[in-house]
Amino acid sequence: MAHLAIITQLEQKRDQARSGGGVARVEKQHERGKLTARERLEVLLDHDSFEEFDMFVEHRCLSFGMQDKQIAGDGVVVGSGMINGRLVFVFSQDFTVHGGSLSETNAKKICKIMDMAIQNGAPIIGLNDSGGARIQEGVDSLAGYAEIFKRNVLASGVVPQISVIMGPCAGGAVYSPALTDFTIMVRDSSYMFVTGPEVVKTVTHEHVTQEELGGASTHTRKTGVADLAFDNDIEALLEVRRLMNFLPSSNREKPPTIPTNDPADRVDLALNTLVPDHANKAYDMLELISSVADEGDFFQIQPEHAPNILIGFTRMEGATVGVVANQPMELAGCLDIDASKKAARFVRFCDAFNIPLLTLVDVPGFLPGTAQEHHGIIKHGAKLIYAYAEATVPKITLITRKAYGGAYIVMSSKNLRGDINFAWPSAEIAVMGPEGAVEIVFRGSVANDEERQTRIREYREMFASPFVAASRGYIDDVIRPQNTRWRICRALAMLRNKDVQNPWKKHDNLPL
Ligand code: HXC
């Protein structure tokens, strides 16, 4: 009987913890179109796979009457679960309990699952919905943030870390997502800023809304702080599940292989006419990516930020491949500061997690102008060189059209340790475009426009082709566009056991 009473008490305590901040606050959460912390975990994780820890944890704060405001769990739900049968560790901040604010004990719960994730080689997924530091606790809460940041850094490159922003994320709290690999926001219900609109108004006299300052569109387009945004909680969580399918559980594993019915030797005749006859005409690089990918599936990251470069995951013969591609439809595919940073971080993620890289090149150069130079394109462009040169995963490059100057070198050229470098017959590999080259080489010596055109034609025939580069071995082969998928699949298969080590160092000093 006594035993039964204890069991009843246990279940009552569990029910109490599960009810979070109570019916009224849960209703308010729903009215805002948001799910609760536990409902979110139900969508994110495989059915019945959630193993919860620390359900009975309570805070230890005695200030401001907090001793009378105990809610089991203390504002965050933590534990492990499965995504498509693979282990992940999760925390989900509960806005209905003290606004999901971070207390000393709440932080300890998050740190516990982060430690377990690192030790067990499984990804960490954080669902953020919090008013920030628990104001009543002061420095204990700040110490808690520091403990989380420290673990974000130690876990970086060891296990994938994904942050989903599903409500407020303000103040120093933004730095945990910023330290993770991918940040996903929910449109209209999430925002991220270091200081909110009120403080901004006081300090700089600027009037700005929460949405303008740090809403999803600001961070997915302008700043690049967030990688993706979705319309609601459910869509965002289902896309996290899809993203997870491309990633390995840790740096000790290869990404999962998903069986495909798409033949590796599929030929695509449409690619033969993808590149327009006129050199300055744009075409959509996404068409090439869909053509080479298994079943045309491409999980694009940061589609709206620096759209002149495309990054994302695809699969070839079932195995994950990271794609980096210039997009001629935007800024003619030029590399600028944002594109360099976007691609460099992605290349480093792929290299850290054993994901081979496919680089598709059509780049007229770095974007000229004072705006770029004065904001440090030299340092930011160097990030991409650095990322490609240090990466030891298999790297395959295909030049479809332009590959000029420094931008040719940057985009995973042979001499930056590209493993297999292909070009289409339409490739133009040169120090610069024919028009610019003639302008400089024949400055003052060209009599008229007719002669200029002749010189341009001569230059194009001599240099603006893949064959000079191929004759030097900088291009391994010139391939027919229709054969692109199977040539890349073969190259990837050949490189599957590639083993290259970089020299020993404490750590590198990449140009931050
Ligand atoms: C304690 C908090 C809290 C916090 C919210 N609550 N934020 N409790 N500490 N930081 C509580 C509220 O008291 C309320 O409790 C419940 O959560 C819901 O809050 P509301 O204000 O009613 O909700 P809403 O109107 O939606 O406004 C949400 C909000 C607002 C914009 C987040 O609560 C807010 O401005 N909070 C303070 C944000 C803040 O300044 N945080 C500190 C940032 S500095 P009841 O019991 O009434 O439901 C920081 C430093 C971190 O975080 C540094 C790390 C290095």
Boltz pocket constraint, residues with backbone or C-beta under 6 A from the ligand:
constraints:
  - pocket:
      binder: B
      contacts: [[A, 25], [A, 95], [A, 96], [A, 97], [A, 98], [A, 99], [A, 100], [A, 101], [A, 130], [A, 131], [A, 132], [A, 133], [A, 134], [A, 135], [A, 136], [A, 142], [A, 145], [A, 146], [A, 168], [A, 170], [A, 171], [A, 172], [A, 173]]
      max_distance: 6.0
